[in-house]
Amino acid sequence: MFIRDESFRTFTRRYPIVTFLIATHILVFLLINFTPFRTSLYHLLVGSNYYIAAGEYWRLFTPIITHEAVGHLVFNSFSLVLFGPALERILGKSRFLFGYVGAGLIANIATLLLLPLSYAHIGASGSIFGLFGIYVYMLYNHRQYIDRANTQILLVVLGISLVSTFLNERINVMGHLFGLIGGAALAPIILASLHRSKKNKY
């Protein structure tokens, strides 16, 4: 479930949404680091609470695809490679994308409401934690989707990720926590839609 052994071609064919998101991460990273308009583009995409409050609401979404440092890009993209495919397969493309973007949006709204206007942030971490939130909901309400071995992997990684959230002062703690909460909150809606879709097929 969380172990990837597909070829690159097979992976991109099986998981088009995960592939698209990672490709978008890389493209935006390259644009804001290696192009003549990198500075202006970065300032256009960053999740600045001040500018969001002033009406630039696209900034609630654009941080989800924006990474400036290589380590940040690699960590979030690698997390998406590990934990995104199983959910994309279980939920389907549209429900997976809704959960991923929706959790990131909830995380960024919480950041706006709970942190100072001077605060600015980037990164897909809120959405990544949203995937964890969906998995946690499934563990307690739809255990048929996750076996014991993968449950252990998930809980260990989630535990390490939560601890790490509080060890680095540059991390958006509110974004991580409310991404997790947001994913768990959206999960009942997503799973209910999935089950209705399955019933309608029969």
N, C-alpha and C positions, 0 to 999 in steps of 0.2 A: 504493500500500500504506500509506504513512504520510501521504499528503496527503488531507485530508478535504474533500470538496466536496458532501456530502449536506446536505439540509435537516434542520432539527432533528427533524421528525417521522420522516423516513426513518432518521436516525441512531438514534433511540430504538427504532425497530422492528427494525432490523438487529442492533443490539448491546445487547440488554436488560441483560446483566450489567454492562457498562461503564457504562451509563446508571444502573443501580441503585447502583453503587458511588459514582459522582459525586454522585448525589442524596443518598446517605447522608453523604458528606463534608460537603455543604452543610448538611444538616439538623443534624448534630452541631455544626458550627461555629456555627450560629445559636443552638442550645440553650445552648452553653457561653459565649456572648458576650452574649446579649440576653434571657435569661430570669431570673426571680428565684432559681432554684436553680442558676445557672450555676457557682458556686464548688464546691458539693457534687458536681455532676455531673462537672465536670472532674477532681476528685480521685478520683472513682470510676472514671474511664476511663483515667487516665494510667498509663503502664507503669512503675510504681515497682518496682525490683528488691527493695526491702525487703519490700513487701507481697506480691509474687509469692512470694518465699522463705517468707513466713509462710502461704502457702496460697491466696492470692487469684489463682488461675490464669487467670481470665478476662482479667486484665491482659496476658496474652501475646497476646491477640487485639484488645482494644479500642483500643490505640494505632493500629492500622492504619486506623481510620476517624476518628481524632481530630486536628483541627488547630485551633490557637488563633489564629494570626496569618493575616491575609488573604493575604499573600505566600506563605506555606507552603501554604495551601489551594489557591491558584490554580496554583502551580507543580506540585504533585503531581496535581491534577485535570487540568491541561492535558497533562501527561506521559501520563496514562492515556488521554486523548482521542486523542493521537497514536499511542501504541504498543499500546494495548489492543485496538482493533477488529480488526486483522489477526489477532491471536492468537485472539480469540474466534471469528472466522470459521473459522480453520484447525482449531482444537482442538475447537470446540463449547463450549456454555455450561458444562457441568459440569466438563470438564477444565480450561478456562480458570480457573474459579473455584478449583478445587483448586490449580492452580499459583500463582495470585495469593495466596491466603490461606496456602497452605503455605509459600511463600517468606517471607512476612511473619512467620509463626510461627517459622521457622528463624532469621530475623534477630533476633527478640525473645528466643529462647532463648539465642542466642550473646551477646546483650547482657547477659542475666542471669548467664551463666556467666563472662564475661570482664571485666565492668565492676563497679565497687564497688556494694555494697548501697545506698548513698546515691544511686545514679544513677537518674534518671527521664527518660522520653522519650515523645514522641508523633509521629505522622505515618505516612503510607503509603509512605515512601521505600524501606523494606525490600522491600515488595511490588513497587514500581515497578522496583527493581533486579532483583527476581526475574524480571520479564518480560524484561529484558535478558539474564539468564542463560539463559532458555529460547531466546531468539533466537540467542545465541552457540552453544549446543549445536546448534541447527538449522543454523547456518552451516557447521559442521564435519561434520555427519552427515546432514543432510537439505536439501541446497542447493536442491532443487526448489521449496522454499517461498519463497525470497527471491531476487530478481534482483540483478544487480550494482549498479544505481543505488541500490536500497533498502539493500543491504549497506553501501554507502559512507555513506549517511545514518545508519544505525544505529551504525556504528563511530565516526563523528565525534561523535555525541551521547553515546555511551557514554564515549568518551575525555574529553570535556569534563566530563561528570558525575563521572567518577572523580577528575579533577584537582580539581574544585570540592569534592569530599568532604573533601579535606585542607586546604582554605583557610579554612574557617569552623569555629572552635572549638566552636560550638554544635551542629554536625552529629554525629550518632551514626555514627561511622566504622565501628564493628563492625556496626551494623545495615545499612549500605549494602553492605559487603563480603560479609557472610554472606547478605544477600538475593540478591546476584548468584550466590554459590556455591550457595545453596539452590535458586534457579531452575534452574541448570544441573544440579544433582543430581536434581531432580524431573523434568526434561525427558525422560530416557529412559523413565521409567515412563509419563508422559503420552503420549509419541509411540507407545510400544508398544501402549498401550490404544487409541489412535486407529487404528493399522494393523490391529489385531485386529478392531475394529469394522467397518472397511471390508471386510475379507476375509469377514466373516460375512454381509455384504449380498449377496455374489455366490455 
